[in-house]
Amino acid sequence: MERSREPSPTRQDPNNYRLWGLIAGGLFAVLMALNLLLAKGIPTQPHELTDFLQVAFAEAVVCGVIGWVFQALAVVFGLRPPNPFLDEQAQDFDDVPDGPALRDPTDKKT
């Protein structure tokens, strides 16, 4: 028995990973820029660098959670960024347009 390739009309993807990445990444970039400004540059001493990386990891986790919450709310309310990979004509991929470049050169019907 072959499974249908078409998505179920009742199932919706509960996550929008691109939006999650945009929100979390943007928030993380802002927080890291603030950390670097407040620390007056990149730490050079080993103990300072270790502390900086621990703070960066903690901020990344927090930004990931906050990003997920905001993208989940956006999905619930139907807000999604446009998908550049979604093609309206993707359903018609089996249509072969007529044209001299697409004809078989060995075909003598013309």
Residue pairs with C-beta under 8 A, 6 or more apart in sequence:
12 75
13 75
14 72
14 75
15 68
15 71
15 72
15 75
16 71
16 74
16 75
16 80
16 81
18 81
19 71
19 74
19 75
19 80
19 81
20 67
20 68
20 71
21 67
22 67
22 81
23 66
23 67
23 70
23 71
24 63
24 64
24 66
24 67
24 68
25 63
25 67
27 63
27 66
27 67
28 59
28 60
28 63
31 59
31 63
32 56
32 59
35 52
35 55
35 56
35 59
36 42
39 52
42 52
43 49
43 51
43 52
74 80
96 102
103 110
